[in-house]
């Protein structure tokens, strides 16, 4: 059983076959040193491999298994890490719009025919970015507004309002 821990907050999301977890780590009453947080501490299987993405620092931690590495936190600071079970094809890592990493700003996300697609909620006066994990063996088809940095594809959306359809196709092969 999990003991209450005011340092940690957890959100488990599911939407259209996409399951993910968001781990929030907080330093309410003093600095917290960096530590590895066991998957069991927030109800995840320690054998499953997960993709870990740090929301506030816009940093991809890569594939984690058993525990999640966290950074040192100054008093009053927090760290928010999105975790998604590793798939064998490109998949969403998260967005820079909302800490719940897709719960309120993504819908209808699906992988079909070497294309990842869905809808993203845009907002006025700001551009938003969707982060996608691109595993070895896949290459995104070049598209305006996309940038590939290692295994992370950033898709930048122009300012706008309401739900916008998006899609990115991939070719297989090195």
N, CA, C and O atoms as a DFTB+ gen file, in Angstrom:
696 C
 N C O
     1  1       0.840      -1.185       0.000
     2  2       0.000       0.000       0.000
     3  2       0.882       1.245       0.000
     4  3       2.003       1.232       0.508
     5  1       0.361       2.298      -0.570
     6  2       1.117       3.534      -0.665
     7  2       0.840       4.413       0.545
     8  3      -0.314       4.638       0.909
     9  1       1.906       4.907       1.163
    10  2       1.751       5.818       2.288
    11  2       1.607       7.235       1.741
    12  3       2.239       7.571       0.740
    13  1       0.786       8.072       2.380
    14  2       0.668       9.453       1.916
    15  2       2.025      10.153       1.983
    16  3       2.750      10.008       2.968
    17  1       2.360      10.889       0.968
    18  2       3.631      11.604       0.912
    19  2       3.354      12.992       0.363
    20  3       3.077      13.139      -0.828
    21  1       3.425      14.034       1.226
    22  2       3.108      15.382       0.748
    23  2       4.097      15.889      -0.301
    24  3       3.838      16.897      -0.959
    25  1       5.224      15.201      -0.460
    26  2       6.213      15.598      -1.463
    27  2       5.750      15.237      -2.874
    28  3       6.159      15.874      -3.845
    29  1       4.893      14.209      -2.988
    30  2       4.499      13.690      -4.296
    31  2       3.006      13.852      -4.554
    32  3       2.189      13.693      -3.647
    33  1       2.660      14.168      -5.792
    34  2       1.270      14.170      -6.246
    35  2       1.253      13.423      -7.572
    36  3       2.167      13.562      -8.385
    37  1       0.206      12.630      -7.785
    38  2       0.159      11.775      -8.969
    39  2      -1.181      11.923      -9.680
    40  3      -2.233      12.009      -9.047
    41  1      -1.120      11.951     -11.008
    42  2      -2.311      11.947     -11.849
    43  2      -2.151      10.815     -12.847
    44  3      -1.146      10.741     -13.553
    45  1      -3.144       9.928     -12.907
    46  2      -3.154       8.861     -13.907
    47  2      -4.221       9.219     -14.938
    48  3      -5.398       9.340     -14.598
    49  1      -3.816       9.387     -16.187
    50  2      -4.742       9.771     -17.241
    51  2      -4.925       8.673     -18.263
    52  3      -4.025       7.868     -18.499
    53  1      -6.096       8.648     -18.865
    54  2      -6.355       7.745     -19.983
    55  2      -7.318       8.446     -20.926
    56  3      -8.289       9.073     -20.501
    57  1      -7.025       8.325     -22.219
    58  2      -7.866       8.988     -23.205
    59  2      -7.645       8.299     -24.545
    60  3      -6.539       8.317     -25.084
    61  1      -8.679       7.703     -25.070
    62  2      -8.601       7.083     -26.380
    63  2      -7.497       6.063     -26.539
    64  3      -6.869       5.998     -27.596
    65  1      -7.247       5.271     -25.526
    66  2      -6.212       4.250     -25.609
    67  2      -4.834       4.731     -25.193
    68  3      -3.904       3.929     -25.106
    69  1      -4.684       6.023     -24.935
    70  2      -3.415       6.574     -24.470
    71  2      -3.467       6.652     -22.950
    72  3      -4.308       7.350     -22.384
    73  1      -2.562       5.929     -22.292
    74  2      -2.483       5.954     -20.833
    75  2      -1.186       6.641     -20.429
    76  3      -0.140       6.396     -21.030
    77  1      -1.247       7.487     -19.427
    78  2      -0.041       8.141     -18.945
    79  2      -0.205       8.521     -17.486
    80  3      -1.303       8.499     -16.930
    81  1       0.920       8.871     -16.887
    82  2       0.958       9.281     -15.492
    83  2       1.761      10.567     -15.404
    84  3       2.760      10.735     -16.104
    85  1       1.322      11.470     -14.542
    86  2       2.082      12.683     -14.277
    87  2       2.474      12.655     -12.809
    88  3       1.627      12.541     -11.924
    89  1       3.767      12.760     -12.570
    90  2       4.311      12.790     -11.215
    91  2       4.708      14.221     -10.891
    92  3       5.525      14.821     -11.589
    93  1       4.127      14.765      -9.830
    94  2       4.518      16.086      -9.344
    95  2       5.316      15.905      -8.063
    96  3       4.892      15.186      -7.158
    97  1       6.455      16.549      -7.988
    98  2       7.304      16.476      -6.788
    99  2       7.484      17.899      -6.277
   100  3       7.832      18.798      -7.043
   101  1       7.246      18.107      -4.976
   102  2       7.194      19.446      -4.404
   103  2       8.135      19.593      -3.214
   104  3       8.373      18.639      -2.473
   105  1       8.667      20.802      -3.043
   106  2       9.505      21.138      -1.889
   107  2       8.770      22.219      -1.100
   108  3       9.087      23.405      -1.199
   109  1       7.785      21.788      -0.317
   110  2       6.951      22.740       0.420
   111  2       7.665      23.378       1.603
   112  3       7.559      24.587       1.811
   113  1       8.390      22.579       2.378
   114  2       8.925      23.065       3.657
   115  2      10.440      23.046       3.735
   116  3      10.997      23.008       4.832
   117  1      11.099      23.069       2.630
   118  2      12.561      23.064       2.613
   119  2      13.039      22.431       1.327
   120  3      12.252      21.890       0.550
   121  1      14.333      22.507       1.116
   122  2      14.904      21.941      -0.102
   123  2      14.788      20.422      -0.091
   124  3      14.884      19.792       0.961
   125  1      14.584      19.848      -1.255
   126  2      14.553      18.391      -1.413
   127  2      15.715      17.997      -2.311
   128  3      15.864      18.542      -3.405
   129  1      16.539      17.056      -1.863
   130  2      17.657      16.628      -2.706
   131  2      17.167      15.807      -3.897
   132  3      16.050      15.289      -3.897
   133  1      18.017      15.701      -4.900
   134  2      17.712      14.828      -6.037
   135  2      17.585      13.405      -5.518
   136  3      18.313      12.998      -4.613
   137  1      16.658      12.655      -6.096
   138  2      16.524      11.249      -5.703
   139  2      15.795      10.483      -6.788
   140  3      15.099      11.060      -7.623
   141  1      15.970       9.183      -6.759
   142  2      15.216       8.307      -7.643
   143  2      13.932       7.923      -6.927
   144  3      13.975       7.397      -5.814
   145  1      12.794       8.179      -7.553
   146  2      11.492       7.851      -6.971
   147  2      11.042       6.521      -7.565
   148  3      10.888       6.394      -8.780
   149  1      10.834       5.536      -6.702
   150  2      10.406       4.209      -7.140
   151  2       9.027       4.280      -7.790
   152  3       8.145       4.994      -7.314
   153  1       8.850       3.539      -8.872
   154  2       7.544       3.478      -9.541
   155  2       6.456       3.028      -8.567
   156  3       5.308       3.459      -8.673
   157  1       6.816       2.164      -7.620
   158  2       5.833       1.676      -6.644
   159  2       5.300       2.807      -5.761
   160  3       4.174       2.728      -5.270
   161  1       6.105       3.864      -5.555
   162  2       5.678       4.974      -4.704
   163  2       4.460       5.693      -5.266
   164  3       3.720       6.335      -4.520
   165  1       4.244       5.592      -6.578
   166  2       3.076       6.256      -7.154
   167  2       2.229       5.323      -8.006
   168  3       1.534       5.755      -8.926
   169  1       2.301       4.031      -7.683
   170  2       1.355       3.068      -8.238
   171  2       1.635       2.529      -9.622
   172  3       0.723       2.008     -10.264
   173  1       2.873       2.633     -10.112
   174  2       3.199       2.080     -11.426
   175  2       3.995       0.793     -11.296
   176  3       4.651       0.544     -10.284
   177  1       3.922      -0.010     -12.331
   178  2       4.648      -1.270     -12.423
   179  2       6.136      -0.977     -12.594
   180  3       6.518      -0.173     -13.445
   181  1       6.972      -1.621     -11.794
   182  2       8.409      -1.348     -11.862
   183  2       9.105      -2.086     -13.002
   184  3      10.289      -1.854     -13.249
   185  1       8.396      -2.966     -13.695
   186  2       8.993      -3.732     -14.791
   187  2       8.765      -3.043     -16.141
   188  3       9.575      -3.185     -17.056
   189  1       7.673      -2.306     -16.260
   190  2       7.344      -1.615     -17.510
   191  2       8.341      -0.492     -17.785
   192  3       8.790       0.191     -16.864
   193  1       8.681      -0.310     -19.050
   194  2       9.544       0.802     -19.455
   195  2       8.666       1.997     -19.804
   196  3       7.654       1.861     -20.491
   197  1       9.070       3.175     -19.316
   198  2       8.319       4.407     -19.528
   199  2       9.195       5.471     -20.170
   200  3      10.409       5.497     -19.965
   201  1       8.575       6.344     -20.945
   202  2       9.233       7.549     -21.428
   203  2       9.001       8.626     -20.380
   204  3       7.872       8.802     -19.921
   205  1      10.045       9.349     -19.994
   206  2       9.932      10.378     -18.958
   207  2      10.264      11.751     -19.545
   208  3      11.314      11.946     -20.159
   209  1       9.341      12.696     -19.340
   210  2       9.496      14.050     -19.873
   211  2       9.225      15.067     -18.768
   212  3       8.145      15.070     -18.176
   213  1      10.202      15.932     -18.488
   214  2      10.102      16.966     -17.457
   215  2       9.416      18.195     -18.059
   216  3       9.967      18.858     -18.938
   217  1       8.216      18.488     -17.576
   218  2       7.397      19.575     -18.122
   219  2       8.063      20.942     -17.974
   220  3       8.254      21.642     -18.968
   221  1       8.418      21.329     -16.752
   222  2       8.928      22.676     -16.515
   223  2      10.286      22.910     -17.161
   224  3      10.561      24.015     -17.627
   225  1      11.129      21.902     -17.199
   226  2      12.474      22.059     -17.766
   227  2      12.552      21.667     -19.238
   228  3      13.621      21.749     -19.843
   229  1      11.431      21.241     -19.818
   230  2      11.388      20.834     -21.224
   231  2      12.551      19.890     -21.528
   232  3      13.342      20.112     -22.444
   233  1      12.622      18.821     -20.716
   234  2      13.746      17.889     -20.829
   235  2      13.243      16.453     -20.920
   236  3      12.434      16.012     -20.104
   237  1      13.729      15.742     -21.913
   238  2      13.414      14.324     -22.080
   239  2      14.452      13.515     -21.313
   240  3      15.646      13.592     -21.601
   241  1      13.988      12.737     -20.332
   242  2      14.891      11.909     -19.532
   243  2      15.205      10.585     -20.210
   244  3      16.109       9.866     -19.783
   245  1      14.467      10.260     -21.262
   246  2      14.683       8.988     -21.938
   247  2      13.768       7.912     -21.386
   248  3      12.707       8.198     -20.832
   249  1      14.196       6.677     -21.547
   250  2      13.425       5.527     -21.072
   251  2      13.843       5.235     -19.640
   252  3      15.032       5.124     -19.340
   253  1      12.853       5.112     -18.753
   254  2      13.121       4.780     -17.351
   255  2      12.391       3.490     -17.002
   256  3      11.361       3.156     -17.588
   257  1      12.946       2.784     -16.042
   258  2      12.363       1.516     -15.601
   259  2      12.665       1.352     -14.118
   260  3      13.814       1.497     -13.702
   261  1      11.655       1.054     -13.320
   262  2      11.858       0.824     -11.892
   263  2      11.778       2.069     -11.045
   264  3      11.186       2.047      -9.966
   265  1      12.369       3.169     -11.518
   266  2      12.335       4.426     -10.774
   267  2      12.503       5.597     -11.741
   268  3      12.908       5.431     -12.891
   269  1      12.179       6.781     -11.234
   270  2      12.275       8.006     -12.020
   271  2      13.315       8.910     -11.367
   272  3      13.197       9.212     -10.179
   273  1      14.331       9.350     -12.111
   274  2      15.302      10.276     -11.526
   275  2      14.685      11.667     -11.406
   276  3      14.066      12.165     -12.346
   277  1      14.857      12.283     -10.252
   278  2      14.360      13.645     -10.069
   279  2      15.529      14.547      -9.696
   280  3      16.566      14.078      -9.227
   281  1      15.352      15.831      -9.908
   282  2      16.407      16.799      -9.629
   283  2      16.230      17.393      -8.239
   284  3      15.166      17.280      -7.632
   285  1      17.289      18.030      -7.743
   286  2      17.208      18.729      -6.464
   287  2      16.244      19.901      -6.614
   288  3      16.203      20.561      -7.652
   289  1      15.472      20.148      -5.563
   290  2      14.493      21.235      -5.588
   291  2      14.765      22.213      -4.457
   292  3      14.976      21.805      -3.315
   293  1      14.759      23.494      -4.771
   294  2      14.841      24.524      -3.742
   295  2      13.475      24.634      -3.069
   296  3      12.464      24.229      -3.642
   297  1      13.446      25.176      -1.863
   298  2      12.170      25.345      -1.165
   299  2      11.203      26.136      -2.040
   300  3      11.564      27.169      -2.605
   301  1       9.972      25.642      -2.145
   302  2       8.937      26.284      -2.936
   303  2       8.906      25.866      -4.396
   304  3       8.005      26.265      -5.135
   305  1       9.875      25.070      -4.820
   306  2       9.945      24.641      -6.223
   307  2       9.202      23.329      -6.435
   308  3       8.869      22.623      -5.483
   309  1       8.951      23.019      -7.698
   310  2       8.335      21.737      -8.022
   311  2       8.901      21.206      -9.333
   312  3       9.488      21.942     -10.126
   313  1       8.709      19.924      -9.533
   314  2       9.102      19.261     -10.766
   315  2       7.916      18.420     -11.210
   316  3       7.307      17.726     -10.396
   317  1       7.582      18.477     -12.500
   318  2       6.453      17.726     -13.040
   319  2       6.968      16.849     -14.174
   320  3       7.496      17.347     -15.168
   321  1       6.810      15.538     -14.014
   322  2       7.332      14.583     -14.988
   323  2       6.190      13.752     -15.553
   324  3       5.457      13.098     -14.811
   325  1       6.047      13.786     -16.870
   326  2       5.067      12.951     -17.559
   327  2       5.690      11.605     -17.880
   328  3       6.832      11.536     -18.335
   329  1       4.945      10.538     -17.645
   330  2       5.424       9.173     -17.905
   331  2       4.423       8.450     -18.787
   332  3       3.236       8.379     -18.469
   333  1       4.906       7.917     -19.890
   334  2       4.055       7.137     -20.793
   335  2       4.720       5.807     -21.054
   336  3       5.927       5.758     -21.295
   337  1       3.946       4.703     -21.012
   338  2       4.541       3.400     -21.340
   339  2       5.177       3.456     -22.726
   340  3       4.579       3.968     -23.672
   341  1       6.383       2.929     -22.835
   342  2       7.126       2.938     -24.092
   343  2       6.406       2.108     -25.145
   344  3       6.069       0.948     -24.909
   345  1       6.175       2.706     -26.302
   346  2       5.573       2.008     -27.445
   347  2       6.668       1.732     -28.472
   348  3       7.757       2.300     -28.396
   349  1       6.377       0.870     -29.415
   350  2       7.354       0.526     -30.451
   351  2       7.295       1.489     -31.638
   352  3       8.024       1.312     -32.613
   353  1       6.442       2.496     -31.563
   354  2       6.250       3.470     -32.641
   355  2       6.254       4.879     -32.053
   356  3       6.192       5.025     -30.832
   357  1       6.326       5.919     -32.884
   358  2       6.271       7.288     -32.366
   359  2       5.016       7.513     -31.518
   360  3       3.937       7.003     -31.819
   361  1       5.193       8.291     -30.451
   362  2       4.081       8.551     -29.536
   363  2       4.259       9.906     -28.863
   364  3       5.363      10.449     -28.814
   365  1       3.157      10.442     -28.347
   366  2       3.173      11.719     -27.642
   367  2       3.993      11.587     -26.362
   368  3       3.869      10.607     -25.628
   369  1       4.838      12.597     -26.107
   370  2       5.530      12.738     -24.820
   371  2       4.755      13.691     -23.925
   372  3       4.594      13.436     -22.731
   373  1       4.276      14.788     -24.500
   374  2       3.550      15.787     -23.730
   375  2       3.441      17.078     -24.518
   376  3       3.750      17.125     -25.709
   377  1       2.998      18.118     -23.842
   378  2       2.883      19.444     -24.446
   379  2       3.457      20.465     -23.475
   380  3       3.727      20.148     -22.316
   381  1       3.642      21.690     -23.954
   382  2       4.073      22.760     -23.052
   383  2       2.893      23.640     -22.636
   384  3       3.080      24.728     -22.092
   385  1       1.683      23.157     -22.895
   386  2       0.500      23.952     -22.556
   387  2      -0.009      23.688     -21.143
   388  3      -0.380      24.632     -20.445
   389  1      -0.037      22.441     -20.705
   390  2      -0.646      22.114     -19.416
   391  2       0.130      21.012     -18.708
   392  3       0.573      20.051     -19.337
   393  1       0.290      21.158     -17.399
   394  2       1.080      20.198     -16.621
   395  2       0.524      18.779     -16.663
   396  3       1.269      17.835     -16.400
   397  1      -0.735      18.594     -16.979
   398  2      -1.291      17.239     -17.023
   399  2      -1.005      16.536     -18.345
   400  3      -1.501      15.435     -18.586
   401  1      -0.209      17.167     -19.197
   402  2       0.401      16.524     -20.358
   403  2      -0.556      15.831     -21.317
   404  3      -0.275      14.738     -21.810
   405  1      -1.682      16.474     -21.576
   406  2      -2.612      15.941     -22.562
   407  2      -4.027      15.768     -22.053
   408  3      -4.948      15.574     -22.847
   409  1      -4.217      15.833     -20.756
   410  2      -5.553      15.604     -20.194
   411  2      -6.553      16.666     -20.632
   412  3      -7.726      16.361     -20.845
   413  1      -6.101      17.909     -20.770
   414  2      -7.027      18.982     -21.143
   415  2      -6.747      19.570     -22.518
   416  3      -7.588      20.281     -23.066
   417  1      -5.572      19.283     -23.085
   418  2      -5.201      19.948     -24.330
   419  2      -5.002      19.017     -25.522
   420  3      -4.691      19.489     -26.616
   421  1      -5.172      17.720     -25.342
   422  2      -5.084      16.769     -26.447
   423  2      -6.307      15.864     -26.452
   424  3      -6.855      15.541     -25.399
   425  1      -6.730      15.458     -27.643
   426  2      -7.781      14.449     -27.741
   427  2      -7.659      13.738     -29.081
   428  3      -7.009      14.215     -30.011
   429  1      -8.300      12.595     -29.144
   430  2      -8.336      11.778     -30.368
   431  2      -6.947      11.427     -30.901
   432  3      -6.753      11.335     -32.113
   433  1      -5.976      11.230     -29.998
   434  2      -4.621      10.866     -30.424
   435  2      -4.617       9.403     -30.850
   436  3      -5.118       8.532     -30.137
   437  1      -4.037       9.145     -32.038
   438  2      -3.971       7.758     -32.505
   439  2      -2.770       7.558     -33.413
   440  3      -2.277       8.494     -34.043
   441  1      -2.318       6.322     -33.463
   442  2      -1.242       5.894     -34.356
   443  2      -1.860       4.950     -35.363
   444  3      -2.407       3.909     -34.998
   445  1      -1.772       5.316     -36.633
   446  2      -2.392       4.493     -37.667
   447  2      -1.668       4.721     -38.992
   448  3      -1.487       5.861     -39.420
   449  1      -1.259       3.636     -39.634
   450  2      -0.637       3.731     -40.951
   451  2       0.613       4.598     -40.977
   452  3       0.800       5.381     -41.908
   453  1       1.467       4.470     -39.974
   454  2       2.702       5.262     -39.845
   455  2       2.458       6.761     -39.692
   456  3       3.322       7.575     -40.019
   457  1       1.269       7.121     -39.188
   458  2       0.938       8.520     -38.922
   459  2       0.405       8.660     -37.502
   460  3      -0.476       7.911     -37.077
   461  1       0.951       9.631     -36.775
   462  2       0.462       9.986     -35.449
   463  2      -0.396      11.226     -35.632
   464  3       0.031      12.194     -36.260
   465  1      -1.610      11.199     -35.082
   466  2      -2.513      12.332     -35.289
   467  2      -3.376      12.555     -34.060
   468  3      -3.430      11.722     -33.156
   469  1      -4.048      13.698     -34.049
   470  2      -4.953      14.028     -32.962
   471  2      -5.427      15.460     -33.091
   472  3      -5.350      16.065     -34.160
   473  1      -5.916      15.989     -31.984
   474  2      -6.362      17.378     -31.915
   475  2      -5.676      18.019     -30.718
   476  3      -5.498      17.385     -29.679
   477  1      -5.291      19.284     -30.873
   478  2      -4.679      20.042     -29.784
   479  2      -5.497      21.309     -29.557
   480  3      -5.977      21.927     -30.507
   481  1      -5.649      21.686     -28.299
   482  2      -6.391      22.893     -27.945
   483  2      -5.442      24.088     -27.967
   484  3      -4.501      24.162     -27.176
   485  1      -5.699      25.018     -28.879
   486  2      -4.882      26.222     -28.987
   487  2      -5.456      27.320     -28.107
   488  3      -6.613      27.265     -27.690
   489  1      -4.632      28.312     -27.834
   490  2      -5.069      29.444     -27.034
   491  2      -4.570      30.738     -27.643
   492  3      -3.567      30.736     -28.356
   493  1      -5.252      31.847     -27.377
   494  2      -4.874      33.122     -27.978
   495  2      -3.540      33.643     -27.438
   496  3      -3.163      33.374     -26.297
   497  1      -2.844      34.390     -28.284
   498  2      -1.644      35.128     -27.906
   499  2      -0.468      34.272     -27.458
   500  3       0.446      34.772     -26.801
   501  1      -0.480      32.986     -27.805
   502  2       0.663      32.142     -27.455
   503  2       0.729      30.951     -28.395
   504  3      -0.294      30.409     -28.813
   505  1       1.949      30.557     -28.718
   506  2       2.157      29.347     -29.502
   507  2       2.394      28.194     -28.534
   508  3       2.982      28.381     -27.469
   509  1       1.940      27.014     -28.904
   510  2       2.105      25.835     -28.062
   511  2       2.895      24.781     -28.827
   512  3       2.901      24.758     -30.058
   513  1       3.561      23.912     -28.074
   514  2       4.397      22.886     -28.684
   515  2       3.991      21.509     -28.183
   516  3       3.779      21.300     -26.988
   517  1       3.888      20.583     -29.115
   518  2       3.633      19.174     -28.826
   519  2       4.959      18.444     -28.956
   520  3       5.688      18.649     -29.928
   521  1       5.281      17.592     -27.984
   522  2       6.516      16.808     -28.016
   523  2       6.165      15.360     -28.338
   524  3       5.256      14.781     -27.743
   525  1       6.901      14.784     -29.290
   526  2       6.665      13.410     -29.738
   527  2       7.967      12.625     -29.636
   528  3       9.021      13.104     -30.052
   529  1       7.891      11.426     -29.085
   530  2       9.059      10.538     -29.048
   531  2       9.152       9.793     -30.373
   532  3       8.178       9.198     -30.834
   533  1      10.341       9.833     -30.982
   534  2      10.594       9.150     -32.250
   535  2      11.636       8.059     -31.989
   536  3      12.825       8.358     -31.883
   537  1      11.202       6.799     -31.884
   538  2      12.160       5.720     -31.594
   539  2      13.044       5.403     -32.802
   540  3      12.733       5.769     -33.936
   541  1      14.142       4.719     -32.530
   542  2      15.021       4.272     -33.610
   543  2      14.200       3.502     -34.631
   544  3      13.281       2.762     -34.279
   545  1      14.542       3.685     -35.892
   546  2      13.829       2.987     -36.957
   547  2      12.737       3.818     -37.599
   548  3      12.147       3.401     -38.596
   549  1      12.457       5.000     -37.038
   550  2      11.448       5.897     -37.609
   551  2      12.076       7.251     -37.901
   552  3      12.980       7.703     -37.199
   553  1      11.579       7.880     -38.943
   554  2      12.042       9.215     -39.312
   555  2      10.820      10.043     -39.681
   556  3      10.025       9.630     -40.525
   557  1      10.658      11.227     -39.048
   558  2       9.496      12.049     -39.394
   559  2       9.620      12.620     -40.802
   560  3      10.703      13.012     -41.235
   561  1       8.499      12.658     -41.502
   562  2       8.455      13.313     -42.804
   563  2       8.526      14.814     -42.524
   564  3       7.699      15.333     -41.774
   565  1       9.501      15.527     -43.114
   566  2       9.660      16.957     -42.813
   567  2       8.366      17.743     -43.022
   568  3       7.634      17.535     -43.990
   569  1       8.111      18.653     -42.081
   570  2       6.893      19.454     -42.118
   571  2       7.197      20.804     -41.475
   572  3       7.953      20.864     -40.506
   573  1       6.630      21.870     -41.987
   574  2       6.824      23.201     -41.420
   575  2       6.424      23.204     -39.946
   576  3       5.388      22.649     -39.578
   577  1       7.247      23.829     -39.108
   578  2       6.940      23.935     -37.688
   579  2       7.442      22.776     -36.857
   580  3       7.158      22.704     -35.661
   581  1       8.191      21.855     -37.475
   582  2       8.703      20.712     -36.714
   583  2      10.223      20.783     -36.603
   584  3      10.908      21.239     -37.519
   585  1      10.731      20.325     -35.466
   586  2      12.162      20.265     -35.215
   587  2      12.465      18.946     -34.530
   588  3      11.813      18.594     -33.546
   589  1      13.446      18.211     -35.035
   590  2      13.852      16.948     -34.427
   591  2      15.166      17.155     -33.689
   592  3      16.149      17.607     -34.276
   593  1      15.181      16.824     -32.395
   594  2      16.382      16.913     -31.564
   595  2      16.578      15.553     -30.912
   596  3      15.938      15.247     -29.905
   597  1      17.456      14.737     -31.477
   598  2      17.635      13.382     -30.970
   599  2      16.378      12.571     -31.209
   600  3      15.957      12.387     -32.352
   601  1      15.774      12.083     -30.128
   602  2      14.556      11.269     -30.216
   603  2      13.284      12.085     -30.022
   604  3      12.188      11.525     -30.009
   605  1      13.416      13.405     -29.872
   606  2      12.249      14.243     -29.572
   607  2      11.922      15.162     -30.749
   608  3      12.739      15.980     -31.172
   609  1      10.710      15.002     -31.260
   610  2      10.191      15.859     -32.317
   611  2       9.299      16.913     -31.673
   612  3       8.353      16.581     -30.959
   613  1       9.602      18.189     -31.928
   614  2       8.770      19.289     -31.445
   615  2       7.913      19.782     -32.602
   616  3       8.413      20.062     -33.691
   617  1       6.617      19.881     -32.346
   618  2       5.680      20.391     -33.344
   619  2       5.105      21.689     -32.787
   620  3       4.344      21.670     -31.819
   621  1       5.468      22.814     -33.397
   622  2       5.057      24.138     -32.937
   623  2       3.792      24.556     -33.674
   624  3       3.727      24.509     -34.903
   625  1       2.791      24.964     -32.907
   626  2       1.517      25.387     -33.489
   627  2       1.401      26.908     -33.445
   628  3       1.802      27.525     -32.458
   629  1       0.861      27.521     -34.496
   630  2       0.685      28.976     -34.496
   631  2      -0.401      29.380     -33.499
   632  3      -1.197      28.553     -33.052
   633  1      -0.413      30.657     -33.167
   634  2      -1.462      31.153     -32.277
   635  2      -2.824      30.906     -32.909
   636  3      -2.974      30.939     -34.131
   637  1      -3.790      30.664     -32.077
   638  2      -5.137      30.419     -32.566
   639  2      -6.040      30.091     -31.403
   640  3      -5.631      30.178     -30.245
   641  1      -7.255      29.720     -31.702
   642  2      -8.199      29.356     -30.650
   643  2      -8.947      28.109     -31.051
   644  3      -9.182      27.859     -32.233
   645  1      -9.318      27.332     -30.056
   646  2     -10.101      26.134     -30.294
   647  2      -9.244      24.929     -30.643
   648  3      -8.016      24.973     -30.574
   649  1      -9.916      23.861     -31.018
   650  2      -9.253      22.599     -31.327
   651  2      -8.717      22.613     -32.751
   652  3      -9.405      23.038     -33.679
   653  1      -7.485      22.146     -32.915
   654  2      -6.857      22.076     -34.235
   655  2      -6.395      20.643     -34.491
   656  3      -5.735      20.029     -33.653
   657  1      -6.758      20.122     -35.670
   658  2      -6.270      18.803     -36.079
   659  2      -4.778      18.888     -36.372
   660  3      -4.298      19.892     -36.898
   661  1      -4.055      17.840     -36.032
   662  2      -2.641      17.752     -36.374
   663  2      -2.320      16.318     -36.782
   664  3      -3.003      15.375     -36.383
   665  1      -1.279      16.176     -37.574
   666  2      -0.795      14.842     -37.930
   667  2       0.655      14.957     -38.372
   668  3       1.073      15.973     -38.927
   669  1       1.398      13.917     -38.122
   670  2       2.782      13.845     -38.573
   671  2       3.036      12.417     -39.034
   672  3       2.792      11.460     -38.300
   673  1       3.527      12.290     -40.253
   674  2       3.793      10.966     -40.822
   675  2       5.258      10.601     -40.628
   676  3       6.122      11.468     -40.493
   677  1       5.515       9.302     -40.617
   678  2       6.862       8.785     -40.388
   679  2       7.193       7.740     -41.438
   680  3       6.325       6.992     -41.891
   681  1       8.460       7.702     -41.815
   682  2       8.935       6.620     -42.672
   683  2       9.714       5.659     -41.784
   684  3      10.315       6.064     -40.788
   685  1       9.698       4.399     -42.148
   686  2      10.434       3.392     -41.380
   687  2      11.782       3.164     -42.032
   688  3      11.936       3.269     -43.249
   689  1      12.753       2.849     -41.189
   690  2      14.107       2.603     -41.670
   691  2      15.064       3.589     -41.046
   692  3      14.652       4.646     -40.569
   693  1      16.338       3.252     -41.047
   694  2      17.342       4.127     -40.433
   695  2      17.708       5.192     -41.407
   696  3      18.541       6.047     -41.104
